[in-house]
Amino acid sequence: MTKPLQSHGKNSKVYVPVLRHIFEQKYRPGDAVVEFTMKDIFAAVAYLGLSVSNRADIVYRMKSRTEIPPEIQELGFRILRPVKRGHYRLEKADSTLIEFPDCEVEIVADTTPSLVRQMIGEEIGAVDEQALLSLVRYNNLLSRFLKMRVLHLKGHVRKSVEGVGQAEVDDVHIAVPSDADEPITIVPVEAKGKDEPINRAQIVMQIIYARSAFPGHPIRPITIKLFETGEILFIEFADVVEPAALVSIRSARYALRDIKISE
């Protein structure tokens, strides 16, 4: 497996110092979790004499884009996530990020409409998340991966979920079972561009959203990761709500190619 990297944070003058200060104030030996609030962030910013325009960005950066300080990780705390509006928690886990599984690349004929493909650009590896999701839909890659008929429901969801605050999900699909008596499966999707890691806390948040918005339905959470080479990695995760317990169930890699089909 290829291990994805976050920013090391060694040069951070705001995010890392604030989290480090909060941890020093809140942690007691033996703690399994360390909880803090937006008020604690305000207090840390004031104590350190920093100027911060968006204090909520501190949590966003530290939970996904910047490594948690090594002295905190050495105590086992590798997950940072919201637990409700304005409340956050550091939790123990083996890792913050999901490693990229190695698997053979399947070549898929690119059926993206030519005008869309022209507007997106020739370099698939350089597209943004929304363009990536368009390529996935036009080429029916979710149906190929899940081996079920998959329909797009809605995109770019932002919804307040009781107990955890605002959840953000890039795409929501439904998988239609072959047996009409079986329930429709909800497929929340997280899309990641070429420079983005896959964060455990983000995957769990999309699962929590799907459970809240579609109670009683099976959930198959998917992350779609784009690489600079243009390869597209699909990972399906277990339906769990604890980041430390999150595991991948299956994965596949696809590469879209302009394949001429003879008549």
Order of alpha helices (4+ residues) and beta strands (2+ residues): alpha-beta-alpha-alpha-alpha-beta-beta-beta-alpha-alpha-alpha-beta-beta-beta-alpha-beta-beta-beta
